[in-house]
Amino acid sequence: MKKIPWSKIIIYGLLLFLAVSVLIPLLNLLAMSLSDPKRVGELSGLGILPKGFSLINYEILLSHPLILKSIGNSLFITIVGTTLNLMLTTMTAYVLAKTEFVGKKVVIFFLIVIMVVDPSMITEYLLVKNLGLLDSYTSLILYRAISVYYLFILMRFFNEVPDSIIEAARIDGAGHFKIFTKIMLPLSKPAIATFALFYGIYHWNEYFRATIYLTDPNKWPLQVVLRQFVINQDNTTLLSGLSSESYDVVASLDLPSLQAGTIIISIIPLLLVYPLILKHFTKGALEGGVKD
């Protein structure tokens, strides 16, 4: 039997501890949201098993017009925003990494300045206002459409693609668009998948700018509704827009269990998407790209 080094045992033990410390709070929220509303008080901070079982919290939340609308808003902002992010970031990275043009160094210097110097919130707000983007999804979708930090990482990734592959494609008559779509993107799936996850998480979790730029509650993303619900520490946000029959039911429910249910709903899409993207992390960047 092969002896396991102590260094690996320590590393595995540390990783297990970190995983448990992250999972227990999530499982506690899940147990709270699935517990009988009358028995939620019996659940301790480390409890991961529901006290009783009830889906009343999810039935109320998933039937509430404001919650349903906010989920749709978040999905729209996340999908459109992430798609735009990836399109602009990948195309810009290809141009800067694999083409030569006049003023290229100036553009790169300008991007470095943008990465280092962050404009103030007041300047940003005035710009959004002057562009007429207040109270519109566009104000959230266009914000940092290209992350300069991700752009430079992707440029480094594109630079690692051998020029021999690109030269072979050019000899066969391929132009920049075909090289970009047929060669660079397929060979860069691990990096693109990673940035898709990062961009997607950012858009899904965005609430700060949404609270500033969006005044219409019907346009609020889920995180803003969740924030209003948690900060108010009452059922006011959730009670608005309900029928008289549902009003009495919600008013009688335990607030922490409703908040826990809302948090669980907000993280479910990320838990579903992450495994789909994870498979790309372990693949080589040039898998199948160069033949011996």
Long-range contacts (C-beta under 8 A, 24 or more apart in sequence): 24-48, 26-267, 29-260, 29-263, 29-264, 30-260, 30-264, 32-256, 32-257, 32-260, 33-57, 33-58, 33-257, 33-260, 33-261, 33-263, 33-264, 35-257, 37-252, 37-253, 37-254, 37-257, 38-254, 40-254, 40-256, 40-257, 41-254, 56-249, 56-253, 57-253, 57-257, 57-258, 57-260, 57-261, 58-261, 58-265, 60-238, 60-246, 60-249, 60-250, 60-253, 60-258, 61-238, 61-258, 61-261, 61-262, 61-265, 62-265, 63-246, 64-238, 64-241, 64-242, 64-246, 65-241, 66-217, 66-220, 66-225, 66-237, 66-238, 66-240, 66-241, 67-222, 67-225, 67-238, 67-262, 67-265, 69-218, 69-220, 70-220, 70-221, 70-222, 70-224, 70-225, 71-222, 71-265, 73-137, 73-219, 73-220, 73-221, 73-222, 74-203, 74-204, 74-221, 74-222, 74-223, 75-269, 76-137, 77-137, 77-140, 77-141, 77-203, 77-206, 77-221, 78-200, 78-203, 78-204, 78-269, 80-137, 80-141, 81-140, 81-141, 81-199, 81-203, 82-196, 82-199, 82-200, 82-203, 84-141, 84-142, 84-145, 85-145, 85-146, 85-147, 85-195, 85-199, 86-192, 86-195, 86-196, 86-199, 88-145, 88-146, 89-146, 89-147, 89-150, 89-151, 89-154, 89-195, 90-154, 90-180, 90-184, 90-185, 90-188, 90-192, 91-180, 92-146, 92-151, 93-151, 93-154, 93-155, 93-157, 93-158, 94-158, 94-176, 94-180, 94-184, 96-151, 96-155, 97-154, 97-155, 97-156, 97-158, 97-159, 98-158, 98-159, 98-161, 98-166, 98-179, 98-184, 99-176, 111-148, 111-151, 111-152, 112-148, 114-148, 115-148, 115-149, 115-152, 125-212, 125-213, 128-213, 133-213, 134-213, 134-215, 135-213, 135-214, 135-215, 135-216, 135-219, 136-213, 136-214, 136-219, 137-219, 139-209, 139-213, 139-214, 140-203, 140-206, 140-209, 140-210, 140-213, 140-214, 140-221, 141-203, 143-209, 147-195, 147-198, 147-199, 150-195, 150-198, 150-199, 153-191, 153-195, 154-188, 154-191, 154-192, 154-195, 157-188, 157-191, 157-285, 158-184, 158-188, 160-285, 160-286, 161-187, 161-188, 161-285, 161-286, 161-289, 162-286, 162-289, 162-290, 164-290, 165-289, 165-290, 183-289, 187-285, 187-286, 187-287, 187-289, 188-285, 189-280, 189-283, 190-280, 190-281, 190-282, 190-283, 190-284, 190-285, 191-285, 192-280, 193-277, 193-280, 193-281, 194-277, 194-280, 194-281, 196-277, 197-273, 197-274, 197-277, 200-270, 200-273, 201-270, 204-266, 204-269, 204-270, 222-265, 222-266, 223-266, 225-262, 226-262, 226-263, 226-266, 229-258, 229-259, 229-262, 230-259, 230-262
